[in-house]
Amino acid sequence: MATVAVKPKVLQWALIRSGDPSALEKKFGRLADWLAGRTSPSLKQLEAFARASRVPVGFLFLDEPPDEKLPIPDMRTFEGRGVRMPSPDLLDTIYLCQRRQAWYQEYAEENGEEPRDFVGSLTLQTPPEEAAARIGSIIGFAASSRRNCPTWNDARQLFIEKADAAGVLVMVSGVVGSNNRRKLDPEEFRGFALADKLAPLVFINGADTKAAQMFTLAHEIAHLWLGESAVSNAGLAASAEQNVEMWCNRVAAEFLVPLADLKAELQGARQVLPAVDVLARTFKVSTLVILRRLMDAGRISRQQFRTAYDAEVTRLVQLRRPSGGNFYLTQPVRLSRRFARAVVTSTLEGQTLYRDAFQMLGVKKEQTFRELGDMLEVVR
């Protein structure tokens, strides 16, 4: 059998990049020999390895492992563990959203849409309270409007709809594209923002809890108001290393749980920790956000916050469940309703090829495409 020359160090890079070396070692029985340079794979075996490791096959013919970096600023922090190599799932998700954004940019220009003046309208010198108020003046979504939402999911959906109405393309998914076998990891990233005047885009990792997604959406929206693209996972337990993340965290916290509203809720309360769950349901945010705001309000000490936060993180991790449900209900959330309607409309008008539309929307059949259009109430 003819073999192809492959550098063992490139195979080793692909193995680590895959995020699941043990699975590849089981799937490819001769992998240890390839890595040791004792034998080489055939072209068919190499192509299979490339698919399994989610690496472009051309990369495997390089003399040196590629220096694969995120295409947008990396604001993630890992509590002293160093920056992790971006997974193929994260990279592919960013590339997919960039393609969708580029399409919408052109669509918006052709249809005379006005630039979103809020993109880049704030700076790090803007006080978080003022920034939260200015974002609220465009998006709305006041704390009072969330009280009537029965669940966090209802509140999250309302938040997405408000952002969409303001012109933000909000995409929420726990998988890469429509591939339910490629789950996204909330421990790697929670979301990212792609700043642009015509097509500002926010992606939220839907594998996270619904309450946590609320904060991520507010955090990434703050990035758009700064006019900066970034991928994030900063939490609230400690100050983020980057000033930008610190600012976005503070703005998001004030936007979702205004300190004045929180103090009003706590008026007359002596013990505040027992009220954390009730406050979380009231403001429709995670208990982690409430804990941070209680510390900001001076109602608990930093040590109390740290202890309660660590215990709550452990509990919340157990609550994460894979998302699913009706395709026609979840797909507009995965894609952004504004974006999906634009693609369907453009395709029906003959401006976009069905092939391109199917790829961007994650559908394979014309019937599915048309049923999605009906659900989005696109007039033919």
Number of C-alpha atoms within 10 A of each C-alpha: 5 8 13 14 14 20 19 22 18 18 23 18 14 23 24 14 18 21 17 12 15 11 13 16 13 10 13 14 10 15 21 14 13 20 18 13 14 10 16 21 19 15 15 12 15 19 17 15 22 20 12 17 22 18 17 12 16 9 15 24 16 13 12 14 17 12 7 10 11 16 13 14 14 17 20 23 20 15 11 6 7 9 12 10 15 18 18 18 20 21 15 15 18 22 14 16 22 15 13 21 21 15 17 21 17 12 20 16 13 9 8 8 13 11 15 17 10 18 22 17 15 19 14 13 8 14 13 20 16 14 26 22 17 17 22 14 11 14 20 16 20 17 16 11 13 22 14 11 18 12 16 23 16 15 23 22 16 16 22 24 21 16 22 19 14 14 23 27 28 26 25 23 25 23 22 21 21 16 10 14 8 13 18 24 17 18 12 19 21 26 28 29 29 24 24 20 18 22 26 25 27 29 25 25 29 26 22 26 21 24 23 24 23 24 24 27 27 24 29 30 28 29 31 28 22 22 21 18 22 23 24 23 21 25 20 17 16 12 13 21 14 12 12 17 24 18 24 27 26 21 27 27 25 23 27 23 22 19 17 10 13 18 15 9 13 15 8 8 10 8 10 13 16 8 14 17 15 12 22 19 18 21 26 29 25 23 24 25 28 25 27 22 23 22 16 15 14 10 19 18 12 16 10 13 20 17 10 16 20 12 11 15 13 10 11 16 13 9 11 14 13 14 15 11 8 7 12 16 13 14 22 21 19 25 24 22 20 20 26 25 19 17 26 25 17 16 17 17 11 10 11 16 13 19 13 12 18 18 13 19 21 16 16 13 11 12 10 14 18 15 12 22 20 14 12 17 10 15 9 10
